[in-house]
Protein backbone atom coordinates (compact mmCIF):
# COMPACT_ATOMS: atom_id res chain seq x y z
CA UNK A 1 0.00 0.00 0.00
CA UNK A 2 1.30 3.44 -0.95
CA UNK A 3 0.75 6.17 1.62
CA UNK A 4 1.44 9.93 1.69
CA UNK A 5 2.40 12.21 4.55
CA UNK A 6 2.20 15.87 3.57
CA UNK A 7 4.06 18.52 5.58
CA UNK A 8 3.59 21.22 2.92
CA UNK A 9 1.16 23.76 4.43
CA UNK A 10 -0.07 24.81 0.98
CA UNK A 11 -0.26 21.46 -0.81
CA UNK A 12 -1.75 21.61 -4.31
CA UNK A 13 -0.50 18.32 -5.73
CA UNK A 14 -2.09 14.99 -6.47
CA UNK A 15 -2.48 12.36 -3.79
CA UNK A 16 -4.83 9.45 -3.38
CA UNK A 17 -5.29 6.47 -1.12
CA UNK A 18 -4.13 6.95 2.45
CA UNK A 19 -3.08 10.57 3.07
CA UNK A 20 -2.09 12.33 6.27
CA UNK A 21 -1.79 16.08 5.68
CA UNK A 22 -0.63 18.79 8.08
CA UNK A 23 -3.27 21.23 9.31
CA UNK A 24 -3.58 24.59 7.57
CA UNK A 25 -6.56 26.44 6.13
CA UNK A 26 -5.37 25.74 2.59
CA UNK A 27 -4.80 22.05 3.29
CA UNK A 28 -8.24 21.77 4.90
CA UNK A 29 -9.79 23.07 1.67
CA UNK A 30 -7.66 20.64 -0.40
CA UNK A 31 -8.61 17.72 1.85
CA UNK A 32 -12.34 18.54 1.73
CA UNK A 33 -12.27 18.55 -2.11
CA UNK A 34 -10.81 15.04 -2.35
CA UNK A 35 -13.04 12.08 -3.12
CA UNK A 36 -10.50 9.28 -3.57
CA UNK A 37 -8.84 9.15 -0.14
CA UNK A 38 -8.70 6.14 2.16
CA UNK A 39 -11.13 6.28 5.10
CA UNK A 40 -8.12 6.45 7.46
CA UNK A 41 -6.85 9.66 5.86
CA UNK A 42 -6.58 12.62 8.21
CA UNK A 43 -5.50 16.17 8.84
CA UNK A 44 -2.96 16.27 11.66
CA UNK A 45 -1.04 18.65 13.89
CA UNK A 46 2.65 17.77 14.27
CA UNK A 47 3.63 16.75 17.77
CA UNK A 48 5.45 19.63 19.41
CA UNK A 49 3.96 22.04 16.87
CA UNK A 50 7.01 22.11 14.61
CA UNK A 51 8.02 20.22 11.49
CA UNK A 52 11.43 18.90 12.39
CA UNK A 53 13.27 15.61 12.48
CA UNK A 54 11.33 14.25 15.45
CA UNK A 55 7.91 15.18 14.03
CA UNK A 56 8.79 13.59 10.69
CA UNK A 57 10.01 10.36 12.30
CA UNK A 58 7.02 10.11 14.67
CA UNK A 59 4.62 10.67 11.78
CA UNK A 60 6.25 7.96 9.69
CA UNK A 61 6.32 5.48 12.56
CA UNK A 62 2.70 6.27 13.56
CA UNK A 63 1.63 5.77 9.97
CA UNK A 64 3.43 2.41 9.84
CA UNK A 65 1.45 1.30 12.91
CA UNK A 66 -1.85 2.32 11.29
CA UNK A 67 -0.98 0.71 7.94
CA UNK A 68 1.22 -2.34 8.65
CA UNK A 69 0.91 -3.45 5.00
CA UNK A 70 2.57 -0.27 3.67
CA UNK A 71 4.94 -0.66 0.73
CA UNK A 72 5.88 2.98 0.13
CA UNK A 73 5.52 6.18 2.12
CA UNK A 74 5.76 9.44 0.17
CA UNK A 75 6.75 12.37 2.39
CA UNK A 76 6.03 15.77 0.84
CA UNK A 77 7.33 19.08 2.17
CA UNK A 78 10.29 17.60 4.07
CA UNK A 79 13.95 17.36 3.14
CA UNK A 80 15.68 13.99 3.33
CA UNK A 81 18.72 14.42 5.55
CA UNK A 82 21.47 11.92 6.25
CA UNK A 83 20.18 11.75 9.82
CA UNK A 84 16.72 10.68 8.58
CA UNK A 85 18.30 8.11 6.25
CA UNK A 86 20.17 6.63 9.23
CA UNK A 87 17.09 6.61 11.49
CA UNK A 88 14.93 4.97 8.82
CA UNK A 89 17.50 2.41 7.64
CA UNK A 90 15.76 -0.50 9.38
CA UNK A 91 12.37 0.53 7.95
CA UNK A 92 13.33 0.66 4.29
CA UNK A 93 15.22 2.51 1.60
CA UNK A 94 14.85 6.29 1.61
CA UNK A 95 15.20 8.22 -1.64
CA UNK A 96 14.78 11.86 -2.60
CA UNK A 97 11.81 12.98 -4.67
CA UNK A 98 11.09 16.34 -6.28
CA UNK A 99 9.03 17.68 -3.37
CA UNK A 100 10.29 15.51 -0.52
CA UNK A 101 11.31 11.90 -0.19
CA UNK A 102 10.00 8.35 -0.28
CA UNK A 103 10.55 5.42 2.04
CA UNK A 104 10.24 2.07 0.27
CA UNK A 105 9.68 -1.01 2.41
CA UNK A 106 12.77 -3.23 2.51
C-alpha positions as CSV (number, residue, x, y, z in Angstrom):
1,X,0.0,0.0,0.0
2,X,1.3,3.4,-0.9
3,X,0.7,6.2,1.6
4,X,1.4,9.9,1.7
5,X,2.4,12.2,4.6
6,X,2.2,15.9,3.6
7,X,4.1,18.5,5.6
8,X,3.6,21.2,2.9
9,X,1.2,23.8,4.4
10,X,-0.1,24.8,1.0
11,X,-0.3,21.5,-0.8
12,X,-1.7,21.6,-4.3
13,X,-0.5,18.3,-5.7
14,X,-2.1,15.0,-6.5
15,X,-2.5,12.4,-3.8
16,X,-4.8,9.4,-3.4
17,X,-5.3,6.5,-1.1
18,X,-4.1,7.0,2.5
19,X,-3.1,10.6,3.1
20,X,-2.1,12.3,6.3
21,X,-1.8,16.1,5.7
22,X,-0.6,18.8,8.1
23,X,-3.3,21.2,9.3
24,X,-3.6,24.6,7.6
25,X,-6.6,26.4,6.1
26,X,-5.4,25.7,2.6
27,X,-4.8,22.0,3.3
28,X,-8.2,21.8,4.9
29,X,-9.8,23.1,1.7
30,X,-7.7,20.6,-0.4
31,X,-8.6,17.7,1.9
32,X,-12.3,18.5,1.7
33,X,-12.3,18.5,-2.1
34,X,-10.8,15.0,-2.4
35,X,-13.0,12.1,-3.1
36,X,-10.5,9.3,-3.6
37,X,-8.8,9.2,-0.1
38,X,-8.7,6.1,2.2
39,X,-11.1,6.3,5.1
40,X,-8.1,6.5,7.5
41,X,-6.8,9.7,5.9
42,X,-6.6,12.6,8.2
43,X,-5.5,16.2,8.8
44,X,-3.0,16.3,11.7
45,X,-1.0,18.6,13.9
46,X,2.7,17.8,14.3
47,X,3.6,16.7,17.8
48,X,5.5,19.6,19.4
49,X,4.0,22.0,16.9
50,X,7.0,22.1,14.6
51,X,8.0,20.2,11.5
52,X,11.4,18.9,12.4
53,X,13.3,15.6,12.5
54,X,11.3,14.2,15.5
55,X,7.9,15.2,14.0
56,X,8.8,13.6,10.7
57,X,10.0,10.4,12.3
58,X,7.0,10.1,14.7
59,X,4.6,10.7,11.8
60,X,6.3,8.0,9.7
61,X,6.3,5.5,12.6
62,X,2.7,6.3,13.6
63,X,1.6,5.8,10.0
64,X,3.4,2.4,9.8
65,X,1.4,1.3,12.9
66,X,-1.9,2.3,11.3
67,X,-1.0,0.7,7.9
68,X,1.2,-2.3,8.6
69,X,0.9,-3.4,5.0
70,X,2.6,-0.3,3.7
71,X,4.9,-0.7,0.7
72,X,5.9,3.0,0.1
73,X,5.5,6.2,2.1
74,X,5.8,9.4,0.2
75,X,6.8,12.4,2.4
76,X,6.0,15.8,0.8
77,X,7.3,19.1,2.2
78,X,10.3,17.6,4.1
79,X,14.0,17.4,3.1
80,X,15.7,14.0,3.3
81,X,18.7,14.4,5.6
82,X,21.5,11.9,6.3
83,X,20.2,11.7,9.8
84,X,16.7,10.7,8.6
85,X,18.3,8.1,6.2
86,X,20.2,6.6,9.2
87,X,17.1,6.6,11.5
88,X,14.9,5.0,8.8
89,X,17.5,2.4,7.6
90,X,15.8,-0.5,9.4
91,X,12.4,0.5,8.0
92,X,13.3,0.7,4.3
93,X,15.2,2.5,1.6
94,X,14.9,6.3,1.6
95,X,15.2,8.2,-1.6
96,X,14.8,11.9,-2.6
97,X,11.8,13.0,-4.7
98,X,11.1,16.3,-6.3
99,X,9.0,17.7,-3.4
100,X,10.3,15.5,-0.5
101,X,11.3,11.9,-0.2
102,X,10.0,8.3,-0.3
103,X,10.5,5.4,2.0
104,X,10.2,2.1,0.3
105,X,9.7,-1.0,2.4
106,X,12.8,-3.2,2.5
